[in-house]
Amino acid sequence: MFQSALLAQDVMPDGLLPHLINGALFAAVGLIILAISIYLMSKLMPLPFWREIEEDQNIALGIMVGSIILGISIIIAAAIHG
């Protein structure tokens, strides 16, 4: 009676594993693209924004950089989602 709940087929239905692999792959690709875009943003900005945010406590620049990162993340997620 309770044996059917313990079977591997009930826990992981057929076709779920490829979806999990695709999800993990797309998440990794998205994170790599985000890291590359943050690196490019830090190299292309005229001021060293990590020093400005950490040492000089520039809150406005921190909000701006965070907004740019969120915007890039939304664009990457939309491109991956289709």
DANORVEN-V873239 format. One record per pair of residues at least 12 apart in sequence whose C-alpha atoms are under 10 Angstrom apart, sorted by the first residue. I is the first residue (numbers start at 0). J is the second residue. D is the distance in whole Angstrom. If there is no record, write none. Layout:
{{I & J & D} {I & J & D}}
This chain:
{{25 & 76 & 9} {25 & 79 & 7} {25 & 80 & 9} {26 & 75 & 10} {26 & 76 & 9} {26 & 79 & 9} {28 & 75 & 9} {28 & 79 & 9} {29 & 72 & 8} {29 & 74 & 10} {29 & 75 & 6} {29 & 76 & 7} {29 & 78 & 9} {29 & 79 & 8} {30 & 72 & 9} {30 & 75 & 9} {30 & 76 & 10} {32 & 71 & 9} {32 & 72 & 9} {32 & 75 & 8} {33 & 68 & 8} {33 & 69 & 10} {33 & 71 & 7} {33 & 72 & 7} {33 & 75 & 8} {34 & 68 & 10} {36 & 68 & 9} {36 & 71 & 8} {36 & 72 & 10} {37 & 64 & 9} {37 & 67 & 9} {37 & 68 & 7} {37 & 71 & 9} {40 & 64 & 9} {40 & 67 & 9} {40 & 68 & 10} {41 & 64 & 10} {48 & 60 & 7} {48 & 61 & 8} {48 & 64 & 8} {49 & 61 & 9} {49 & 64 & 10} {52 & 64 & 9}}
